[in-house]
Amino acid sequence: MNKHNKIRIAADILELPEKASMATVKKAYREMLHQWHPDKCEDEPQKCKEKTIEIIEAYGVILDYCSEYEYPFSEEELKKTLSAEELMYQRFWDDPIWGMRPINEGDE
């Protein structure tokens, strides 16, 4: 199995969306472990044990992938992550009509 398939299967096991923050991954992992933990499963303890192992392994795959991921820190790449508000602020800060700069700023 190639790496992409392994990561995709792990993401599916954890019920992750196409894009997820590390906080989302951790939250999904904790919620699923809570749901499937063998101590909480009285009806089918073997099934819960197998599911718990599957969840832990999937989380490990995702953690390995995230630890190997190279995060870009260039200005161009960081601009891609700006919110709409931050983009507006950046584009129109000095605009005399649409700008967000206080009127008296810079008059000193």
ROSE-4610 file (N, C-alpha, C; in Angstrom, 1 decimal, always signed):
// ROSE-4610
residu = [M/M/M/N/N/N/K/K/K/H/H/H/N/N/N/K/K/K/I/I/I/R/R/R/I/I/I/A/A/A/A/A/A/D/D/D/I/I/I/L/L/L/E/E/E/L/L/L/P/P/P/E/E/E/K/K/K/A/A/A/S/S/S/M/M/M/A/A/A/T/T/T/V/V/V/K/K/K/K/K/K/A/A/A/Y/Y/Y/R/R/R/E/E/E/M/M/M/L/L/L/H/H/H/Q/Q/Q/W/W/W/H/H/H/P/P/P/D/D/D/K/K/K/C/C/C/E/E/E/D/D/D/E/E/E/P/P/P/Q/Q/Q/K/K/K/C/C/C/K/K/K/E/E/E/K/K/K/T/T/T/I/I/I/E/E/E/I/I/I/I/I/I/E/E/E/A/A/A/Y/Y/Y/G/G/G/V/V/V/I/I/I/L/L/L/D/D/D/Y/Y/Y/C/C/C/S/S/S/E/E/E/Y/Y/Y/E/E/E/Y/Y/Y/P/P/P/F/F/F/S/S/S/E/E/E/E/E/E/E/E/E/L/L/L/K/K/K/K/K/K/T/T/T/L/L/L/S/S/S/A/A/A/E/E/E/E/E/E/L/L/L/M/M/M/Y/Y/Y/Q/Q/Q/R/R/R/F/F/F/W/W/W/D/D/D/D/D/D/P/P/P/I/I/I/W/W/W/G/G/G/M/M/M/R/R/R/P/P/P/I/I/I/N/N/N/E/E/E/G/G/G/D/D/D/E/E/E]
num = [1/1/1/2/2/2/3/3/3/4/4/4/5/5/5/6/6/6/7/7/7/8/8/8/9/9/9/10/10/10/11/11/11/12/12/12/13/13/13/14/14/14/15/15/15/16/16/16/17/17/17/18/18/18/19/19/19/20/20/20/21/21/21/22/22/22/23/23/23/24/24/24/25/25/25/26/26/26/27/27/27/28/28/28/29/29/29/30/30/30/31/31/31/32/32/32/33/33/33/34/34/34/35/35/35/36/36/36/37/37/37/38/38/38/39/39/39/40/40/40/41/41/41/42/42/42/43/43/43/44/44/44/45/45/45/46/46/46/47/47/47/48/48/48/49/49/49/50/50/50/51/51/51/52/52/52/53/53/53/54/54/54/55/55/55/56/56/56/57/57/57/58/58/58/59/59/59/60/60/60/61/61/61/62/62/62/63/63/63/64/64/64/65/65/65/66/66/66/67/67/67/68/68/68/69/69/69/70/70/70/71/71/71/72/72/72/73/73/73/74/74/74/75/75/75/76/76/76/77/77/77/78/78/78/79/79/79/80/80/80/81/81/81/82/82/82/83/83/83/84/84/84/85/85/85/86/86/86/87/87/87/88/88/88/89/89/89/90/90/90/91/91/91/92/92/92/93/93/93/94/94/94/95/95/95/96/96/96/97/97/97/98/98/98/99/99/99/100/100/100/101/101/101/102/102/102/103/103/103/104/104/104/105/105/105/106/106/106/107/107/107/108/108/108]
x = [+0.8/+0.0/+0.9/+0.6/+1.4/+1.1/+2.0/+1.8/+0.5/+0.2/-1.1/-2.3/-2.4/-3.5/-3.5/-2.4/-2.3/-2.7/-2.3/-2.7/-4.2/-4.7/-6.2/-7.0/-6.6/-7.3/-7.3/-6.2/-6.1/-7.0/-7.0/-7.9/-9.4/-9.7/-11.1/-11.5/-10.5/-10.8/-11.1/-10.3/-10.5/-11.7/-12.3/-13.4/-13.0/-11.8/-11.3/-11.7/-11.9/-12.3/-11.0/-11.2/-10.1/-8.9/-9.2/-8.1/-8.5/-7.5/-7.7/-6.5/-6.7/-5.6/-5.2/-4.1/-3.6/-4.6/-5.2/-6.2/-7.4/-7.8/-9.0/-8.6/-7.4/-7.0/-7.0/-6.4/-6.4/-7.8/-8.6/-10.0/-10.7/-10.6/-11.2/-10.7/-9.4/-8.8/-9.3/-9.4/-9.9/-11.3/-12.1/-13.6/-13.8/-13.0/-13.2/-12.7/-11.6/-11.1/-12.1/-12.7/-13.7/-14.9/-15.3/-16.5/-16.2/-15.0/-14.7/-13.9/-13.5/-12.7/-13.3/-12.5/-13.0/-13.7/-13.2/-13.8/-15.3/-15.6/-17.0/-17.9/-17.3/-18.0/-18.3/-19.6/-20.0/-20.5/-21.2/-21.8/-20.8/-19.9/-18.9/-17.5/-16.9/-15.6/-14.5/-14.6/-13.6/-13.6/-14.8/-15.0/-14.4/-14.7/-14.2/-12.7/-12.1/-10.7/-10.0/-10.6/-10.0/-10.2/-11.3/-11.5/-10.6/-10.3/-9.4/-8.0/-7.6/-6.3/-6.2/-7.2/-7.3/-7.2/-7.9/-7.9/-6.5/-5.8/-4.5/-3.5/-3.6/-2.7/-2.9/-4.2/-4.5/-3.9/-4.1/-3.5/-2.0/-1.4/+0.1/+0.5/-0.3/+0.0/-0.1/-1.2/-1.4/-0.3/+0.1/+1.2/+2.5/+2.8/+4.0/+4.0/+2.9/+2.7/+2.9/+2.3/+2.4/+3.8/+4.5/+5.8/+6.8/+6.5/+7.4/+7.1/+5.9/+5.4/+6.3/+6.7/+7.5/+6.6/+6.6/+5.8/+6.5/+5.8/+6.4/+6.3/+7.4/+7.4/+7.7/+7.7/+8.0/+6.8/+7.0/+6.0/+4.8/+5.2/+4.2/+3.3/+3.9/+3.1/+2.2/+2.8/+2.0/+0.8/+1.0/-0.1/-1.3/-1.1/-2.2/-3.0/-2.5/-3.2/-4.0/-3.9/-4.5/-6.0/-6.7/-8.2/-8.6/-9.9/-10.4/-10.2/-10.4/-10.2/-8.7/-7.8/-6.4/-6.0/-6.5/-6.3/-6.7/-7.9/-8.5/-7.6/-7.2/-6.4/-5.1/-4.5/-3.2/-3.3/-4.4/-4.5/-4.9/-5.8/-6.4/-5.9/-4.9/-4.5/-4.2/-3.5/-3.2/-4.1/-5.2/-6.1/-6.9/-6.9/-7.6/-9.1/-9.7/-11.2/-11.5/-10.9/-11.2/-10.3/-9.3/-8.2/-8.7/-8.0/-8.4/-7.5/-6.6/-5.7/-6.5/-6.3/-6.9/-6.5/-7.4/-7.2/-5.9/-5.7/-4.5/-3.2/-3.2/-2.0/-1.1/+0.2/+1.1/+1.2/+0.3/+0.3/+1.3/+1.9/+2.8/+4.1]
y = [-1.2/+0.0/+1.2/+2.2/+3.4/+4.3/+5.3/+6.2/+7.0/+7.5/+8.3/+7.5/+6.2/+5.4/+5.1/+4.9/+4.6/+5.8/+7.0/+8.2/+8.5/+8.2/+8.4/+7.5/+6.2/+5.2/+5.7/+6.1/+6.6/+7.8/+8.7/+9.9/+9.4/+8.5/+7.9/+7.3/+6.5/+5.8/+6.9/+8.0/+9.0/+10.0/+9.7/+10.6/+12.0/+12.2/+13.6/+14.1/+15.5/+16.1/+16.1/+16.6/+16.7/+17.5/+18.6/+19.4/+19.4/+19.3/+19.3/+19.9/+20.7/+21.2/+20.1/+20.2/+19.2/+19.2/+20.3/+20.3/+19.5/+19.6/+18.7/+17.3/+16.9/+15.5/+15.0/+15.8/+15.3/+15.2/+16.1/+16.1/+14.8/+14.6/+13.4/+12.1/+12.1/+10.9/+10.7/+11.7/+11.6/+11.2/+11.8/+11.4/+10.0/+9.5/+8.2/+7.2/+7.5/+6.6/+6.5/+7.7/+7.7/+6.8/+6.9/+6.1/+4.6/+4.2/+2.8/+2.2/+2.9/+2.3/+1.0/+0.0/-1.3/-1.3/-0.4/-0.3/+0.2/+0.9/+1.4/+0.5/-0.5/-1.5/-2.8/-2.9/-4.1/-5.2/-4.7/-5.7/-6.5/-5.8/-6.4/-6.0/-6.5/-6.0/-6.3/-7.4/-7.7/-6.8/-6.4/-5.5/-4.1/-3.7/-2.4/-2.4/-3.5/-3.6/-3.5/-4.2/-4.1/-2.7/-2.1/-0.7/+0.3/+0.1/+1.0/+0.8/-0.4/-0.6/+0.1/+0.0/+0.6/+2.1/+2.7/+4.1/+4.6/+3.9/+4.3/+4.2/+3.1/+3.0/+4.1/+4.4/+5.5/+6.8/+7.1/+8.3/+8.4/+7.2/+7.2/+7.5/+7.0/+7.2/+8.7/+9.4/+10.8/+11.6/+11.2/+11.9/+11.8/+10.6/+10.5/+11.4/+11.4/+12.3/+13.7/+14.2/+15.6/+15.9/+15.0/+15.3/+15.4/+14.8/+14.8/+16.0/+16.6/+17.7/+18.9/+19.5/+20.7/+21.9/+22.8/+23.9/+25.1/+25.8/+26.9/+28.2/+28.9/+30.2/+31.4/+31.2/+32.4/+33.3/+34.6/+35.6/+35.2/+34.7/+34.3/+33.2/+32.2/+31.1/+31.5/+32.4/+32.8/+33.7/+34.5/+35.3/+34.4/+33.2/+32.3/+31.9/+32.1/+31.7/+32.8/+34.0/+35.2/+35.1/+35.5/+35.6/+36.7/+36.8/+37.9/+39.2/+39.3/+40.5/+41.0/+40.0/+40.4/+40.8/+40.2/+40.6/+42.0/+42.4/+43.7/+44.7/+44.4/+45.3/+45.5/+44.5/+44.6/+45.4/+45.2/+45.9/+47.4/+47.7/+49.0/+49.8/+49.4/+50.2/+51.6/+52.0/+53.3/+54.1/+53.4/+54.0/+55.1/+56.4/+57.5/+57.3/+56.6/+56.4/+55.1/+54.0/+52.7/+52.2/+53.0/+52.5/+52.4/+51.7/+51.4/+52.2/+53.0/+53.8/+54.9/+55.2/+56.4/+57.7/+58.6/+59.9/+60.6/+60.7/+61.5/+60.7/+59.5/+58.7/+59.1/+59.3/+59.7/+61.2/+62.0/+63.4/+64.1/+63.4/+64.0/+64.4]
z = [+0.0/+0.0/+0.0/-0.9/-0.9/+0.2/+0.5/+1.6/+1.6/+0.4/+0.3/+0.8/+0.3/+0.6/+2.1/+2.7/+4.1/+4.9/+4.5/+5.2/+5.0/+3.8/+3.6/+4.4/+4.5/+5.3/+6.8/+7.2/+8.6/+8.9/+7.9/+8.1/+8.1/+7.2/+7.2/+8.5/+9.1/+10.4/+11.4/+11.4/+12.4/+12.0/+10.9/+10.3/+10.2/+9.6/+9.4/+8.1/+8.0/+6.7/+5.8/+4.6/+3.6/+4.2/+4.9/+5.6/+7.0/+7.9/+9.3/+10.0/+11.1/+11.9/+12.8/+13.5/+14.4/+15.6/+16.0/+17.0/+16.7/+15.4/+14.9/+15.0/+14.6/+14.6/+16.0/+16.9/+18.3/+18.9/+18.6/+19.1/+18.6/+17.3/+16.7/+17.3/+17.5/+18.2/+19.6/+20.4/+21.7/+21.8/+20.9/+20.9/+20.4/+19.4/+19.0/+20.0/+20.7/+21.8/+22.9/+23.2/+24.3/+23.9/+22.6/+22.2/+22.1/+21.7/+21.5/+22.5/+23.6/+24.6/+25.2/+25.3/+25.8/+27.1/+28.0/+29.3/+29.3/+28.2/+28.0/+27.2/+26.6/+25.8/+26.6/+26.9/+27.7/+26.7/+25.6/+24.7/+23.9/+23.3/+22.4/+22.7/+23.8/+24.2/+23.2/+22.5/+21.5/+20.3/+19.8/+18.7/+19.1/+20.4/+20.9/+21.0/+21.4/+21.6/+20.2/+19.2/+17.8/+17.3/+17.5/+17.0/+17.7/+19.0/+19.7/+19.1/+18.9/+18.3/+16.9/+16.1/+14.8/+14.9/+15.8/+16.0/+16.4/+17.4/+17.8/+16.7/+15.9/+14.7/+13.7/+13.4/+12.5/+13.0/+14.3/+14.8/+14.7/+14.9/+14.7/+13.3/+12.3/+10.9/+10.6/+11.1/+10.9/+11.6/+12.8/+13.5/+12.8/+12.2/+11.4/+10.2/+9.5/+8.4/+8.7/+9.8/+10.2/+10.7/+11.3/+11.8/+10.6/+9.5/+8.3/+7.4/+7.6/+6.7/+6.9/+5.8/+5.9/+5.8/+6.8/+6.8/+6.1/+5.2/+4.5/+5.4/+5.4/+6.1/+5.3/+4.0/+3.1/+3.1/+2.8/+2.9/+1.9/+0.7/-0.3/+0.2/+0.9/+1.4/+2.6/+3.4/+4.6/+4.2/+3.1/+2.7/+2.3/+1.8/+1.4/+2.6/+3.8/+5.0/+5.7/+5.1/+5.8/+5.7/+6.7/+6.7/+5.8/+5.4/+4.6/+5.3/+6.6/+7.3/+7.2/+7.4/+7.3/+5.9/+4.9/+3.5/+3.3/+3.7/+3.6/+4.3/+5.5/+6.3/+5.6/+5.1/+4.4/+3.1/+2.3/+1.1/+1.2/+2.2/+2.3/+3.5/+4.2/+5.4/+5.1/+4.1/+3.8/+2.9/+2.4/+1.5/+2.3/+1.7/+2.5/+2.7/+1.8/+2.0/+2.7/+2.2/+2.8/+3.9/+4.1/+5.1/+6.5/+7.3/+8.7/+9.6/+9.1/+9.9/+10.5/+11.8/+12.4/+11.7/+11.6/+10.9/+11.3/+12.6/+13.1/+13.1/+12.8/+12.8/+11.6/+11.9/+10.9/+10.6/+11.2/+11.0/+12.0/+12.8/+13.8/+13.2]
